[in-house]
Amino acid sequence: MFIYVIAMKKKPIGWLSKGKSVVIMGLDYAGKSSLVNRWTRGVVEKTTTTIGLDIEHVEIKHNKFNLIDLGGQQPFRITIWKTYAQMAQGIIFVFDITDRLRVKESVEWFWKIVEWLREDAPIVFCANKIDLRKEGKKDPAMSLEEIIKTFDLERFSQEEFVQHSFRIFEISAKEGTNVEESMQWIFGRVIGAQEKSKIQGVMIYSIENEELILELPLMKGYDKIKEDANLIDIVEYNSKLFDKSQSTMQYYEQENIDVYVFAREGYICLLVAEKEGEYNSIRIAGQSILSVVNVLDQEGELSTEQLNWVIKESFGA
């Protein structure tokens, strides 16, 4: 495994490298940064609370990854968690097993994350700080059985969630217990995942500037599809329907394809999908792409090149 680190605070998406993204999430003080330090450096350095997010670039078996450590404070959960969860090819959720006062809050956010994820994203649940377990009734730490029951993790055996590979590890970032095993599991699942995207092409249109800022064919035969389906006409028609503040989705059924149009904060994303494309996956992809467009726009980093590789690499299209 080869790892190199960058200091990143100001322009998060602009610092992503070309590669898949694995996102570390969990409430503040759960031990997310300690887990990263233990795995990437072999030691747990004294950490400060992550403000916003930190990114490390990791190379495993010739595969490049963005390892994104998100701040767990409430303001960051509200503002950036959804965007990065939707971009993720895999999620590492870290839970402090001694934090009984915020268990309900942690459960609520865990299932929000699951709802945001792409259909095939694997999830590893790291029950951290097992080094603080004590013998006897006054043990402040939750047992594995208690965690599974409280978080209702058996739901992952149900049909609704079976598409997600899921595993729970009891770990100690401080002592290193099961850290390597949990990281090998999540990255192995991401590396081995077969792409299931049925998206054939993407268009991004600026309503304010009245121009197409990206057209990205993802499968052979796109040019003929574009002509037969009158995609430009669909984009221009929708650009006249919505003002900059609206957020909506439209669906156009064609003979051999389906066309989805998403509008949000002044931009339109049009997705061309195969007939057998799974609706929820396409919906998440469209919303996620627009989230990235909006963030890049706010950061002053919006460009055709940047959008091109973010869509290809981060969304697995």
N, C-alpha and C positions, 0 to 999 in steps of 0.2 A: 504494500500500500504506500502510495506517495501522497503527501499532504503539503500544501502551502497555504499560507494565511495572508489575508489582506485586512487592513483596518478600514472599516466602512461605516460611515455615519450619515452622510448627507444625501446621496443619491442611490437608494437601495437597488432598484431594478437595473439601473445603469451600470452597476458593479457586477451583475451576474455574468458568469462565464458561459461559454457554449457547452451546455451539458444539462443533464437532468437535475431536478431540484428535490432534495429531501428536506423537509421542514420540521424543526423541533418546536413543540408547543407544550404549554402547561402554565399553571398559575405562577406568579412571581414567587421566588424562593423555593421552587420545587427542586432545583438542582440541575437545570438545563445546561447552563454554562459549565458547571463542574463536570457534567457528563461529557461535553465536548472536549474539555481540557484533558480529562482522563483518557479518552479514546485517541485523541490526536497527538498528545504529548506524553502520555503515560504517567502524568502526575496531576494532582489537583492543586492549581495555584489559587491564591486568595482572589476571589472574584468580586466584582461590583455588580450591582443590578444592571441588567442589559437595558439600555435606553433605546427603544426602537427595535433595532435588530443588528446582528453581526453575521457576516458571511465568511465561511471558509471554503476554499476550493480543494476538493479531494479527488484523487485519481486512484481507482481500484480496478485491477485487471484491465487496464487500458480504457476504462470508462471514466469520463469526467463528470463530477457532480458539484452542484452548489449545495453546501450544508448550511442551511439558514436557521439561525437561532433567534426566535422572536421574543421580544420582551413580553413578560406575562402580566404587567400591570393593566388595570381596567381600560385606560385610554387606548392602549395598543390593541387590546382584544377587540375593541369597538371599531377601530379605524383601519388596521392593517391585517388582522388575522384572516379574514375571509378571502382577501385577494391572494395571499400566499398559500392558503390551504387549497384554493382552486387551481393554483399553478402546480401544486406538488405532485410528483410521481410516487412519493411515499411520505408517511407521517410518523414521527417519533413523539409520542405523548408521554410526558414525564409527570408523575404524581408523587407528592411527598406523603408517605404513608403515616407520618406523625401529625399531619395537619388536619385533625378531626374537625376543627372549627369551620373549615371551608370546604368540606367534602361535598356538600350540596352544590356549591358554586362550581366546583371542579367537574362534577357529574354533568351539570347543565352545559358547560362549555365543551366538554368532550363530545357530547352528542350533537352539538352545533357543528363542530368540526367534521364529524362523520357525514352530516347532511350536506356540507359544502363540497366534499371530496368528489373527484372523478370516480367513475364506477369501479375501476380496477385498481385503485391505489391501495397498496398494503399499509397496514397500521401495526406498529409495535407499541405496546403499552408498557412503560418502564415504571414499575413500582419502586421508587427510590428511597434510600436511607434505611435499608434493612440493618445497617450497622448500629442503628439506634434501638433495635428491638431488645426487650428485657424479658427475663423469665418472670412469670407470676401474673396475677390479675391486674396489676397496675401498669402493665405494658402500654405505653402511649401509642404504639404502632398498630396499624390495622393488619390483620392476618390476610393471607392470600384469599381464603374463602370469603372473608368479609368484603374484600375489595371487589371480587367477582360479583357478589350479590348486590352490593351497594351501587355499582356502576352498571348492573344488569348486563354484564359482558356475555352472557350466554345467548344474547340476541344475535350474535355473530354466527350462530349455527342455524338461524332461520333463513328462509329463502330471500327475504328482503335485503339481507346484508351479506349473503354468502359469497357475493362477487368480490368482497374485500378479503384478502389474506390477512389474518389477524393472529397475533400471539402476545401473550403477557409474560414478562420477565420480572422477577424480583431482583433488584440490583442495588449495589452501593457504589455510587460515583466516587465516594471518598476512598474506599478500599479497593475498588476495581472489580468487585464481584459481579459476574455475568455481564460486564460492560462489553467485552469483545464479542460474546455470544449474541447479545441483542443487536449489536451493530452489524455483525455478519449476517444475521437473519434478514434485517430490513434491506440492506444493500443487495444481498443475494436475490431477494424477491424482486427488487426494482430492475436489476440487471437481467434477470430471467424472464421478466414479463414480456408477453407478446403484445404488440400494438394491436388494439382493437378498433381504431378509429375508422369510421366510415365517411369521414369528411373528404370531399374531393377538391374543394377550393374555398378560398377566403377572400373577401373584399372588405376594405375599411374605407369609409367615406366621411369626410368632414362636412357637416351641415353648414357651419358658419362660412367656410371658405368655398363651399360648393365644388369640391374636388375629390377625386379618388386618390387616396394617399397610399394604398397598398392593394395589389392584386397578386394573390399567391396560389398558383396551381399546385395541387398536392397529388394528383393522379393523372395518368395518361388520358388523353381525350378530353381534357378540360376545355380547350378552345372551342370544340364543336358543341359541348354542353352549354358553354357561355352563349354561343350564338343561338342555339335552338331554344334555350330557356329565356332569352331576352333579359339577361341578368342586369345589364346596365340600365335598362328601362325600369326594372323592379327597384333598383337602388334609387334612381332619380325620382321615381314616384313616391317612395317612402320618405325621401328627404323633404318633400313638400307637405307631408302629413304631420310632421312633428316639429316642435320648436326645440330650442337647445335644452330646456329644462325637463323634457319628458323622458320617461324610461318605459319601454314597451317591447313586445315581441310579436312578429307576424309570421304566418306560415303559408307557403304556396306549394300546393301539390302539383307536380309535373308528371309526365308519362313515365319516365325512367328514373327520376331523381326527386328529392324534396329540397325546397329552398326555405331557409330560416333567416329572418331579418330581425336583428336586435338593435334598439336605439337607446342611447344613454349619454347624458351630459355632452350633447353636441356632436356625437359620432354615431355612425351606423356600421354594424358588422353584419355582413351577409355570408352565410355558410351554405355551401352546396353539399348535400349528403346523399349517400346511397339509400335506396328504399328500405333496406334492412337496418339502417342506422338506429341505434337505441335513443329514444327521445330525450331521456333525462341526461345522458352523456352529452348530446348535442347542445341541450339547453345550458348545461354547466360550462361547456367549451365556449359558447357564444358570450355568456355573461363574464366569464373569466378573461377572454380576450379584450373585451371592452374595459374591464377593470385595469388591465395592464396598459391599455391605450391611455386611459385617464390619468393613471399614475405617471407614466412617461411624459405626458403633456404637462402635468404640474411640475415635474422635475426639469423641464426644458430639454428632455432627452429623446423626444419623439422623432423618429426617423424611419424611413422604409427599411433600412438595413437592420436596425434594432428590432423592429416589429417582426421582420422576416424570421430571424433566428429564434426569438422568444416564442413565437407561435410553433415553429417546427420542433424546437427542443423541449419547451416547457409543457406543451399540451400534447405532445406525442402524435401530432397530426401527420 
